[in-house]
Amino acid sequence: MSDPQCLFCKIARGEIPSKKVYEDEDVFAFHDIRPVAPVHFLIIPKAHVANLYDAGMAYHKALGKMLALAGELARREGATEGFRTIINNGRVAHQEVYHVHMHVIGGPASLGPMILRQE
């Protein structure tokens, strides 16, 4: 089920244009409109789920598929020597769109440290 007002649901339904990377019955992948690296795309479940707090076992097929596809899609998009996956969950993590989404980020250059440690 999708949310008629959700930005990512609209993208998955084709109501808002995107540069599609992949699509099947469960997930949709598309390029980020503000990339932070040469390879930067999102993978979303087609079913609307706002965040991982709300993603119970009913969503295991789509969520598992997102992880399973990340490597293949990253390689195909040009991240052949490594990539990072990020799922921001909630306000403190700076989730901007409340529809679960996984950023896949990579490219030919180093991505730098994951998170700077506070010492």
N, CA, C and O atoms as a GROMACS GRO file, in nm:
protein
  476
    1MET      N    1   0.084  -0.117   0.000
    1MET     CA    2   0.000   0.000   0.000
    1MET      C    3   0.089   0.123   0.000
    1MET      O    4   0.195   0.123   0.062
    2SER      N    5   0.046   0.227  -0.069
    2SER     CA    6   0.126   0.349  -0.076
    2SER      C    7   0.046   0.464  -0.015
    2SER      O    8  -0.075   0.455   0.004
    3ASP      N    9   0.117   0.570   0.014
    3ASP     CA   10   0.057   0.691   0.072
    3ASP      C   11   0.042   0.793  -0.040
    3ASP      O   12   0.140   0.828  -0.104
    4PRO      N   13  -0.080   0.841  -0.064
    4PRO     CA   14  -0.098   0.934  -0.177
    4PRO      C   15  -0.022   1.065  -0.164
    4PRO      O   16   0.001   1.132  -0.264
    5GLN      N   17   0.018   1.104  -0.043
    5GLN     CA   18   0.089   1.229  -0.022
    5GLN      C   19   0.241   1.214  -0.011
    5GLN      O   20   0.312   1.314  -0.016
    6CYS      N   21   0.291   1.091   0.003
    6CYS     CA   22   0.434   1.067   0.025
    6CYS      C   23   0.515   1.091  -0.102
    6CYS      O   24   0.483   1.038  -0.208
    7LEU      N   25   0.621   1.171  -0.089
    7LEU     CA   26   0.709   1.202  -0.202
    7LEU      C   27   0.764   1.075  -0.267
    7LEU      O   28   0.758   1.061  -0.389
    8PHE      N   29   0.818   0.983  -0.187
    8PHE     CA   30   0.879   0.863  -0.244
    8PHE      C   31   0.774   0.768  -0.302
    8PHE      O   32   0.802   0.698  -0.399
    9CYS      N   33   0.654   0.763  -0.244
    9CYS     CA   34   0.547   0.684  -0.304
    9CYS      C   35   0.511   0.739  -0.442
    9CYS      O   36   0.487   0.663  -0.536
   10LYS      N   37   0.508   0.872  -0.453
   10LYS     CA   38   0.478   0.936  -0.582
   10LYS      C   39   0.586   0.903  -0.684
   10LYS      O   40   0.556   0.878  -0.801
   11ILE      N   41   0.712   0.902  -0.642
   11ILE     CA   42   0.822   0.867  -0.732
   11ILE      C   43   0.807   0.722  -0.777
   11ILE      O   44   0.820   0.692  -0.896
   12ALA      N   45   0.781   0.632  -0.684
   12ALA     CA   46   0.768   0.489  -0.718
   12ALA      C   47   0.649   0.464  -0.811
   12ALA      O   48   0.654   0.374  -0.895
   13ARG      N   49   0.543   0.543  -0.797
   13ARG     CA   50   0.426   0.529  -0.885
   13ARG      C   51   0.446   0.597  -1.020
   13ARG      O   52   0.363   0.582  -1.109
   14GLY      N   53   0.556   0.671  -1.037
   14GLY     CA   54   0.582   0.740  -1.163
   14GLY      C   55   0.515   0.875  -1.175
   14GLY      O   56   0.514   0.934  -1.283
   15GLU      N   57   0.458   0.927  -1.066
   15GLU     CA   58   0.391   1.057  -1.069
   15GLU      C   59   0.492   1.172  -1.065
   15GLU      O   60   0.462   1.282  -1.112
   16ILE      N   61   0.609   1.147  -1.010
   16ILE     CA   62   0.718   1.244  -1.008
   16ILE      C   63   0.835   1.180  -1.083
   16ILE      O   64   0.873   1.068  -1.051
   17PRO      N   65   0.891   1.249  -1.181
   17PRO     CA   66   1.000   1.189  -1.259
   17PRO      C   67   1.124   1.161  -1.173
   17PRO      O   68   1.154   1.234  -1.078
   18SER      N   69   1.193   1.054  -1.209
   18SER     CA   70   1.320   1.020  -1.143
   18SER      C   71   1.407   0.948  -1.244
   18SER      O   72   1.360   0.902  -1.348
   19LYS      N   73   1.534   0.940  -1.212
   19LYS     CA   74   1.627   0.863  -1.295
   19LYS      C   75   1.635   0.724  -1.232
   19LYS      O   76   1.709   0.701  -1.136
   20LYS      N   77   1.558   0.633  -1.288
   20LYS     CA   78   1.542   0.500  -1.232
   20LYS      C   79   1.669   0.417  -1.248
   20LYS      O   80   1.733   0.417  -1.353
   21VAL      N   81   1.703   0.346  -1.142
   21VAL     CA   82   1.815   0.252  -1.141
   21VAL      C   83   1.762   0.108  -1.151
   21VAL      O   84   1.822   0.024  -1.219
   22TYR      N   85   1.650   0.082  -1.082
   22TYR     CA   86   1.596  -0.055  -1.075
   22TYR      C   87   1.452  -0.048  -1.027
   22TYR      O   88   1.413   0.041  -0.952
   23GLU      N   89   1.372  -0.147  -1.072
   23GLU     CA   90   1.236  -0.160  -1.022
   23GLU      C   91   1.190  -0.303  -1.035
   23GLU      O   92   1.216  -0.370  -1.135
   24ASP      N   93   1.120  -0.350  -0.932
   24ASP     CA   94   1.046  -0.476  -0.939
   24ASP      C   95   0.919  -0.458  -0.857
   24ASP      O   96   0.884  -0.346  -0.822
   25GLU      N   97   0.850  -0.567  -0.827
   25GLU     CA   98   0.722  -0.556  -0.757
   25GLU      C   99   0.736  -0.507  -0.612
   25GLU      O  100   0.639  -0.459  -0.554
   26ASP      N  101   0.854  -0.518  -0.553
   26ASP     CA  102   0.873  -0.486  -0.412
   26ASP      C  103   0.951  -0.357  -0.386
   26ASP      O  104   0.924  -0.288  -0.287
   27VAL      N  105   1.047  -0.324  -0.471
   27VAL     CA  106   1.136  -0.212  -0.445
   27VAL      C  107   1.154  -0.126  -0.570
   27VAL      O  108   1.128  -0.168  -0.682
   28PHE      N  109   1.200  -0.003  -0.544
   28PHE     CA  110   1.229   0.092  -0.651
   28PHE      C  111   1.360   0.161  -0.615
   28PHE      O  112   1.379   0.199  -0.500
   29ALA      N  113   1.449   0.177  -0.710
   29ALA     CA  114   1.577   0.245  -0.687
   29ALA      C  115   1.591   0.358  -0.788
   29ALA      O  116   1.558   0.342  -0.905
   30PHE      N  117   1.641   0.471  -0.740
   30PHE     CA  118   1.654   0.589  -0.825
   30PHE      C  119   1.767   0.678  -0.775
   30PHE      O  120   1.803   0.674  -0.657
   31HIS      N  121   1.822   0.758  -0.866
   31HIS     CA  122   1.932   0.847  -0.832
   31HIS      C  123   1.886   0.957  -0.738
   31HIS      O  124   1.776   1.010  -0.752
   32ASP      N  125   1.972   0.991  -0.643
   32ASP     CA  126   1.946   1.101  -0.551
   32ASP      C  127   1.953   1.232  -0.628
   32ASP      O  128   2.040   1.248  -0.714
   33ILE      N  129   1.864   1.325  -0.597
   33ILE     CA  130   1.866   1.453  -0.671
   33ILE      C  131   1.975   1.547  -0.621
   33ILE      O  132   2.007   1.645  -0.688
   34ARG      N  133   2.033   1.518  -0.502
   34ARG     CA  134   2.146   1.596  -0.450
   34ARG      C  135   2.257   1.499  -0.411
   34ARG      O  136   2.282   1.478  -0.293
   35PRO      N  137   2.325   1.441  -0.511
   35PRO     CA  138   2.426   1.338  -0.480
   35PRO      C  139   2.544   1.395  -0.402
   35PRO      O  140   2.586   1.509  -0.423
   36VAL      N  141   2.597   1.312  -0.312
   36VAL     CA  142   2.715   1.350  -0.234
   36VAL      C  143   2.841   1.278  -0.282
   36VAL      O  144   2.950   1.299  -0.228
   37ALA      N  145   2.826   1.194  -0.383
   37ALA     CA  146   2.938   1.119  -0.442
   37ALA      C  147   2.901   1.085  -0.586
   37ALA      O  148   2.786   1.100  -0.625
   38PRO      N  149   3.000   1.040  -0.664
   38PRO     CA  150   2.970   1.006  -0.804
   38PRO      C  151   2.859   0.902  -0.818
   38PRO      O  152   2.780   0.908  -0.913
   39VAL      N  153   2.852   0.807  -0.726
   39VAL     CA  154   2.742   0.711  -0.723
   39VAL      C  155   2.660   0.742  -0.598
   39VAL      O  156   2.711   0.735  -0.487
   40HIS      N  157   2.534   0.775  -0.617
   40HIS     CA  158   2.446   0.802  -0.503
   40HIS      C  159   2.302   0.780  -0.550
   40HIS      O  160   2.245   0.861  -0.623
   41PHE      N  161   2.248   0.669  -0.506
   41PHE     CA  162   2.108   0.640  -0.538
   41PHE      C  163   2.039   0.587  -0.413
   41PHE      O  164   2.103   0.550  -0.315
   42LEU      N  165   1.907   0.585  -0.419
   42LEU     CA  166   1.825   0.538  -0.309
   42LEU      C  167   1.753   0.411  -0.350
   42LEU      O  168   1.716   0.394  -0.466
   43ILE      N  169   1.733   0.322  -0.254
   43ILE     CA  170   1.648   0.205  -0.275
   43ILE      C  171   1.538   0.215  -0.171
   43ILE      O  172   1.564   0.232  -0.052
   44ILE      N  173   1.413   0.206  -0.217
   44ILE     CA  174   1.297   0.216  -0.129
   44ILE      C  175   1.206   0.096  -0.146
   44ILE      O  176   1.200   0.037  -0.254
   45PRO      N  177   1.133   0.059  -0.040
   45PRO     CA  178   1.026  -0.037  -0.060
   45PRO      C  179   0.911   0.034  -0.130
   45PRO      O  180   0.888   0.153  -0.104
   46LYS      N  181   0.838  -0.034  -0.216
   46LYS     CA  182   0.723   0.030  -0.280
   46LYS      C  183   0.610   0.050  -0.180
   46LYS      O  184   0.535   0.147  -0.190
   47ALA      N  185   0.597  -0.039  -0.083
   47ALA     CA  186   0.497  -0.020   0.022
   47ALA      C  187   0.542   0.094   0.111
   47ALA      O  188   0.660   0.106   0.143
   48HIS      N  189   0.448   0.177   0.150
   48HIS     CA  190   0.483   0.290   0.237
   48HIS      C  191   0.503   0.242   0.380
   48HIS      O  192   0.413   0.186   0.441
   49VAL      N  193   0.623   0.267   0.431
   49VAL     CA  194   0.652   0.248   0.572
   49VAL      C  195   0.739   0.367   0.611
   49VAL      O  196   0.844   0.391   0.550
   50ALA      N  197   0.695   0.442   0.711
   50ALA     CA  198   0.757   0.571   0.742
   50ALA      C  199   0.901   0.559   0.788
   50ALA      O  200   0.986   0.638   0.746
   51ASN      N  201   0.930   0.461   0.873
   51ASN     CA  202   1.065   0.448   0.928
   51ASN      C  203   1.086   0.306   0.979
   51ASN      O  204   0.994   0.225   0.977
   52LEU      N  205   1.206   0.278   1.024
   52LEU     CA  206   1.236   0.142   1.070
   52LEU      C  207   1.165   0.108   1.200
   52LEU      O  208   1.147  -0.010   1.230
   53TYR      N  209   1.124   0.207   1.278
   53TYR     CA  210   1.043   0.178   1.396
   53TYR      C  211   0.913   0.109   1.357
   53TYR      O  212   0.862   0.024   1.431
   54ASP      N  213   0.859   0.146   1.241
   54ASP     CA  214   0.731   0.092   1.193
   54ASP      C  215   0.747  -0.028   1.100
   54ASP      O  216   0.647  -0.085   1.057
   55ALA      N  217   0.869  -0.066   1.071
   55ALA     CA  218   0.895  -0.173   0.974
   55ALA      C  219   0.906  -0.307   1.045
   55ALA      O  220   1.016  -0.350   1.082
   56GLY      N  221   0.796  -0.372   1.064
   56GLY     CA  222   0.796  -0.503   1.127
   56GLY      C  223   0.825  -0.612   1.024
   56GLY      O  224   0.865  -0.586   0.911
   57MET      N  225   0.802  -0.734   1.067
   57MET     CA  226   0.830  -0.850   0.982
   57MET      C  227   0.744  -0.852   0.855
   57MET      O  228   0.777  -0.922   0.759
   58ALA      N  229   0.637  -0.778   0.852
   58ALA     CA  230   0.555  -0.771   0.731
   58ALA      C  231   0.633  -0.714   0.614
   58ALA      O  232   0.596  -0.735   0.498
   59TYR      N  233   0.741  -0.642   0.642
   59TYR     CA  234   0.820  -0.578   0.537
   59TYR      C  235   0.952  -0.650   0.511
   59TYR      O  236   1.038  -0.596   0.441
   60HIS      N  237   0.970  -0.768   0.566
   60HIS     CA  238   1.101  -0.834   0.555
   60HIS      C  239   1.143  -0.864   0.411
   60HIS      O  240   1.262  -0.857   0.380
   61LYS      N  241   1.050  -0.896   0.324
   61LYS     CA  242   1.087  -0.927   0.186
   61LYS      C  243   1.148  -0.805   0.116
   61LYS      O  244   1.254  -0.815   0.055
   62ALA      N  245   1.081  -0.691   0.126
   62ALA     CA  246   1.131  -0.570   0.059
   62ALA      C  247   1.260  -0.521   0.124
   62ALA      O  248   1.354  -0.483   0.055
   63LEU      N  249   1.265  -0.521   0.258
   63LEU     CA  250   1.385  -0.473   0.326
   63LEU      C  251   1.505  -0.563   0.298
   63LEU      O  252   1.616  -0.514   0.277
   64GLY      N  253   1.484  -0.693   0.296
   64GLY     CA  254   1.592  -0.785   0.262
   64GLY      C  255   1.637  -0.768   0.119
   64GLY      O  256   1.757  -0.776   0.089
   65LYS      N  257   1.543  -0.746   0.031
   65LYS     CA  258   1.576  -0.726  -0.110
   65LYS      C  259   1.658  -0.600  -0.131
   65LYS      O  260   1.747  -0.596  -0.216
   66MET      N  261   1.629  -0.495  -0.052
   66MET     CA  262   1.707  -0.372  -0.062
   66MET      C  263   1.854  -0.400  -0.036
   66MET      O  264   1.940  -0.354  -0.111
   67LEU      N  265   1.884  -0.474   0.069
   67LEU     CA  266   2.023  -0.508   0.100
   67LEU      C  267   2.082  -0.603  -0.004
   67LEU      O  268   2.197  -0.587  -0.045
   68ALA      N  269   2.004  -0.700  -0.046
   68ALA     CA  270   2.053  -0.798  -0.142
   68ALA      C  271   2.086  -0.734  -0.277
   68ALA      O  272   2.178  -0.780  -0.346
   69LEU      N  273   2.016  -0.632  -0.316
   69LEU     CA  274   2.039  -0.566  -0.445
   69LEU      C  275   2.149  -0.460  -0.439
   69LEU      O  276   2.203  -0.422  -0.543
   70ALA      N  277   2.182  -0.411  -0.321
   70ALA     CA  278   2.274  -0.298  -0.309
   70ALA      C  279   2.405  -0.320  -0.382
   70ALA      O  280   2.450  -0.232  -0.456
   71GLY      N  281   2.468  -0.434  -0.363
   71GLY     CA  282   2.597  -0.461  -0.425
   71GLY      C  283   2.590  -0.466  -0.577
   71GLY      O  284   2.672  -0.406  -0.646
   72GLU      N  285   2.493  -0.539  -0.628
   72GLU     CA  286   2.477  -0.551  -0.773
   72GLU      C  287   2.451  -0.415  -0.836
   72GLU      O  288   2.512  -0.380  -0.938
   73LEU      N  289   2.360  -0.338  -0.777
   73LEU     CA  290   2.327  -0.207  -0.834
   73LEU      C  291   2.442  -0.108  -0.820
   73LEU      O  292   2.469  -0.031  -0.911
   74ALA      N  293   2.512  -0.111  -0.705
   74ALA     CA  294   2.627  -0.022  -0.686
   74ALA      C  295   2.734  -0.050  -0.790
   74ALA      O  296   2.789   0.042  -0.850
   75ARG      N  297   2.765  -0.176  -0.811
   75ARG     CA  298   2.866  -0.213  -0.912
   75ARG      C  299   2.822  -0.166  -1.050
   75ARG      O  300   2.901  -0.108  -1.124
   76ARG      N  301   2.697  -0.191  -1.084
   76ARG     CA  302   2.645  -0.152  -1.215
   76ARG      C  303   2.649   0.000  -1.235
   76ARG      O  304   2.669   0.047  -1.347
   77GLU      N  305   2.631   0.076  -1.127
   77GLU     CA  306   2.633   0.222  -1.136
   77GLU      C  307   2.773   0.280  -1.133
   77GLU      O  308   2.790   0.400  -1.155
   78GLY      N  309   2.876   0.196  -1.104
   78GLY     CA  310   3.014   0.244  -1.110
   78GLY      C  311   3.091   0.239  -0.980
   78GLY      O  312   3.208   0.276  -0.979
   79ALA      N  313   3.030   0.196  -0.872
   79ALA     CA  314   3.101   0.184  -0.744
   79ALA      C  315   3.162   0.045  -0.737
   79ALA      O  316   3.110  -0.044  -0.669
   80THR      N  317   3.273   0.027  -0.807
   80THR     CA  318   3.332  -0.106  -0.822
   80THR      C  319   3.434  -0.140  -0.714
   80THR      O  320   3.475  -0.255  -0.702
   81GLU      N  321   3.474  -0.041  -0.634
   81GLU     CA  322   3.575  -0.067  -0.531
   81GLU      C  323   3.524  -0.046  -0.390
   81GLU      O  324   3.602  -0.042  -0.294
   82GLY      N  325   3.395  -0.031  -0.376
   82GLY     CA  326   3.335  -0.014  -0.244
   82GLY      C  327   3.222   0.086  -0.248
   82GLY      O  328   3.213   0.171  -0.336
   83PHE      N  329   3.136   0.074  -0.149
   83PHE     CA  330   3.023   0.165  -0.136
   83PHE      C  331   2.976   0.163   0.008
   83PHE      O  332   3.013   0.075   0.086
   84ARG      N  333   2.894   0.261   0.041
   84ARG     CA  334   2.838   0.272   0.175
   84ARG      C  335   2.687   0.268   0.164
   84ARG      O  336   2.630   0.323   0.069
   85THR      N  337   2.621   0.204   0.260
   85THR     CA  338   2.476   0.210   0.269
   85THR      C  339   2.440   0.284   0.397
   85THR      O  340   2.502   0.264   0.502
   86ILE      N  341   2.340   0.370   0.388
   86ILE     CA  342   2.297   0.449   0.502
   86ILE      C  343   2.144   0.450   0.505
   86ILE      O  344   2.079   0.478   0.404
   87ILE      N  345   2.089   0.420   0.621
   87ILE     CA  346   1.946   0.438   0.644
   87ILE      C  347   1.934   0.532   0.764
   87ILE      O  348   1.966   0.494   0.877
   88ASN      N  349   1.888   0.652   0.740
   88ASN     CA  350   1.863   0.748   0.848
   88ASN      C  351   1.724   0.720   0.902
   88ASN      O  352   1.628   0.708   0.826
   89ASN      N  353   1.712   0.710   1.033
   89ASN     CA  354   1.584   0.676   1.095
   89ASN      C  355   1.548   0.777   1.203
   89ASN      O  356   1.608   0.779   1.310
   90GLY      N  357   1.451   0.860   1.174
   90GLY     CA  358   1.401   0.954   1.272
   90GLY      C  359   1.471   1.089   1.270
   90GLY      O  360   1.568   1.109   1.197
   91ARG      N  361   1.420   1.179   1.351
   91ARG     CA  362   1.465   1.318   1.356
   91ARG      C  363   1.613   1.330   1.392
   91ARG      O  364   1.686   1.404   1.326
   92VAL      N  365   1.657   1.259   1.494
   92VAL     CA  366   1.796   1.271   1.540
   92VAL      C  367   1.894   1.224   1.432
   92VAL      O  368   2.006   1.274   1.424
   93ALA      N  369   1.853   1.130   1.351
   93ALA     CA  370   1.938   1.079   1.242
   93ALA      C  371   1.922   1.161   1.114
   93ALA      O  372   1.982   1.127   1.012
   94HIS      N  373   1.844   1.266   1.119
   94HIS     CA  374   1.823   1.356   1.006
   94HIS      C  375   1.748   1.289   0.890
   94HIS      O  376   1.777   1.316   0.774
   95GLN      N  377   1.651   1.203   0.923
   95GLN     CA  378   1.566   1.148   0.818
   95GLN      C  379   1.484   1.263   0.761
   95GLN      O  380   1.414   1.332   0.835
   96GLU      N  381   1.494   1.283   0.630
   96GLU     CA  382   1.426   1.396   0.566
   96GLU      C  383   1.292   1.357   0.506
   96GLU      O  384   1.197   1.435   0.511
   97VAL      N  385   1.283   1.238   0.449
   97VAL     CA  386   1.158   1.190   0.391
   97VAL      C  387   1.115   1.070   0.474
   97VAL      O  388   1.190   0.973   0.489
   98TYR      N  389   0.994   1.076   0.527
   98TYR     CA  390   0.947   0.968   0.614
   98TYR      C  391   0.882   0.856   0.532
   98TYR      O  392   0.762   0.833   0.534
   99HIS      N  393   0.970   0.788   0.460
   99HIS     CA  394   0.946   0.665   0.386
   99HIS      C  395   1.083   0.596   0.391
   99HIS      O  396   1.182   0.653   0.346
  100VAL      N  397   1.089   0.475   0.445
  100VAL     CA  398   1.217   0.407   0.458
  100VAL      C  399   1.292   0.413   0.326
  100VAL      O  400   1.236   0.385   0.220
  101HIS      N  401   1.419   0.451   0.333
  101HIS     CA  402   1.502   0.454   0.212
  101HIS      C  403   1.647   0.431   0.251
  101HIS      O  404   1.694   0.476   0.356
  102MET      N  405   1.715   0.360   0.165
  102MET     CA  406   1.856   0.330   0.186
  102MET      C  407   1.938   0.405   0.082
  102MET      O  408   1.917   0.388  -0.038
  103HIS      N  409   2.030   0.488   0.129
  103HIS     CA  410   2.124   0.555   0.040
  103HIS      C  411   2.235   0.456   0.006
  103HIS      O  412   2.287   0.389   0.095
  104VAL      N  413   2.271   0.446  -0.120
  104VAL     CA  414   2.387   0.368  -0.165
  104VAL      C  415   2.481   0.471  -0.226
  104VAL      O  416   2.449   0.536  -0.325
  105ILE      N  417   2.599   0.484  -0.164
  105ILE     CA  418   2.692   0.591  -0.198
  105ILE      C  419   2.829   0.532  -0.225
  105ILE      O  420   2.880   0.452  -0.147
  106GLY      N  421   2.890   0.572  -0.336
  106GLY     CA  422   3.023   0.522  -0.369
  106GLY      C  423   3.083   0.598  -0.485
  106GLY      O  424   3.033   0.703  -0.525
  107GLY      N  425   3.190   0.544  -0.536
  107GLY     CA  426   3.258   0.606  -0.648
  107GLY      C  427   3.404   0.569  -0.646
  107GLY      O  428   3.447   0.488  -0.565
  108PRO      N  429   3.480   0.629  -0.735
  108PRO     CA  430   3.621   0.593  -0.747
  108PRO      C  431   3.707   0.645  -0.632
  108PRO      O  432   3.814   0.589  -0.608
  109ALA      N  433   3.664   0.749  -0.562
  109ALA     CA  434   3.746   0.807  -0.455
  109ALA      C  435   3.699   0.757  -0.319
  109ALA      O  436   3.588   0.707  -0.305
  110SER      N  437   3.785   0.772  -0.219
  110SER     CA  438   3.751   0.734  -0.083
  110SER      C  439   3.633   0.816  -0.033
  110SER      O  440   3.620   0.934  -0.066
  111LEU      N  441   3.548   0.754   0.046
  111LEU     CA  442   3.433   0.823   0.102
  111LEU      C  443   3.465   0.893   0.234
  111LEU      O  444   3.381   0.965   0.288
  112GLY      N  445   3.585   0.872   0.285
  112GLY     CA  446   3.622   0.932   0.412
  112GLY      C  447   3.570   0.850   0.528
  112GLY      O  448   3.510   0.744   0.509
  113PRO      N  449   3.592   0.900   0.649
  113PRO     CA  450   3.548   0.824   0.766
  113PRO      C  451   3.397   0.818   0.774
  113PRO      O  452   3.327   0.908   0.726
  114MET      N  453   3.346   0.712   0.835
  114MET     CA  454   3.202   0.694   0.845
  114MET      C  455   3.140   0.807   0.929
  114MET      O  456   3.057   0.883   0.880
  115ILE      N  457   3.180   0.815   1.053
  115ILE     CA  458   3.134   0.920   1.143
  115ILE      C  459   3.255   0.960   1.227
  115ILE      O  460   3.327   0.875   1.278
  116LEU      N  461   3.275   1.089   1.240
  116LEU     CA  462   3.387   1.134   1.322
  116LEU      C  463   3.359   1.104   1.468
  116LEU      O  464   3.253   1.138   1.520
  117ARG      N  465   3.453   1.039   1.533
  117ARG     CA  466   3.436   1.003   1.674
  117ARG      C  467   3.459   1.124   1.763
  117ARG      O  468   3.551   1.203   1.741
  118GLN      N  469   3.374   1.138   1.861
  118GLN     CA  470   3.388   1.243   1.962
  118GLN      C  471   3.478   1.187   2.073
  118GLN      O  472   3.441   1.089   2.138
  119GLU      N  473   3.591   1.247   2.097
  119GLU     CA  474   3.683   1.194   2.200
  119GLU      C  475   3.695   1.287   2.317
  119GLU      O  476   3.768   1.258   2.411
   0.00000   0.00000   0.00000
